[in-house]
């Protein structure tokens, strides 16, 4: 590789994606995908690249590029499979403003759906992490339910008789009739 355009005594680290010049690491800014030099024109291109985020559709695993403005929305439809994707960033302000406590975790998709239904029916303030990825690596990261501390007792009362299952089998050691 050639030497840095600004520092001829240094070896170039990468090429600016916009102007094509060779630059050392100190003269570059990393974008999401490419490097850019620090000239005003190239810095503007870097900002344009950084205004996009990549997400993965949990249904079809397509990589989607969405703008920062789209991240502020509650969700979007995947153009590949048309499933609705709920964007976690849209809840970040809501979640950070309140105190949530861990209620329970599960890797069973059936249990997750039933628990969500029960909590939503009772209008319990909760959020769920790992729901879409628990099927990919359930023992690595199960789905975890967090409940607003003000709704903890209500949530526990609603779920007190609910029996969690492990892969469709009861986690309860008692024999079922």
Buried (B, 14 or more C-beta within 10 A) or exposed (E): EEBBBBEEEBEBBBBBBBBEBBBBEEBBBEBEEBBBBBBEEBBEBBEEBBEBBEBBBBBEEEEBEBEEEBBEEEEBEBEEEEEEBBBBEBEEEEBEEEEBEEBBBBBBBEBBEBBBEBBEEBEBBBBBBBBBBBEEEBEEBBBBBBBBEEBBEBBEEBBEEEEBBEEEEEEEEEEEE
